């Protein structure tokens, strides 16, 4: 009987061993599964930016969304268009008062918001830390506005879009005119087209008191002929008409000079003095 029991137990040993220690049956496969889970968990903790068919890992950093520029937004994983949406929002007066405000931006997906959340910092406007952040992103100075009739070439050169060459041209044309009485006269300056005018018109103002008047009843031909609105023949006609008919009393008298067009008279009118 003892012999029979021993033989039976010997036959059962593999099954009993597998029942007690099941993990020993397929150790390589289980190790591979565990390693795969570790890699998946590590991958889950990473944040990636998709760029074409490539994926590069981002290095996130602490940021204040109220003082983050286009380049920084792109570094945080946004596309160029998405980054521009964020900067446009700030440029129009938008502000993030709490972290959750960032989640309301349609270009920030829930997944990206979750990834960025630990790095978001919104400074108290009155805190010292806020001042430190602002120093890294200085507020632009108010646009320069110059008086077109008072500025010299150095001041004109400071206007964005003018530059040294245009500054000299504007100054010389102003001297010939006797000053500008409306901004649109800049379009008469050589090289100033509508695009250039729109760029600089918001940075200039006019003091009409600075206009140099033409004393039409005493002006000489030499001085009158320098006016950009008059050709030599027209300047001469004005002088000759005055000699023949006496002083001009008003604009109506000037319009009697046949050679002058109504347009020319209109351009001259702001500059004329009948004293």
PyMOL commands that set and color helices and strands:
alter all, ss='L'
color gray80, all
select helices_A, chain A and resi 2-20+22-25+27-44+65-67+70-75+80-91+99-104+110-119+128-136+153-157+163-177+183-188+194-203+208-210+221-224+232-245+251-254+262-269
alter helices_A, ss='H'
color red, helices_A
select strands_A, chain A and resi 48-51+54-57+146-147+204-205+214-215+272-273
alter strands_A, ss='S'
color yellow, strands_A
deselect
rebuild
show_as cartoon
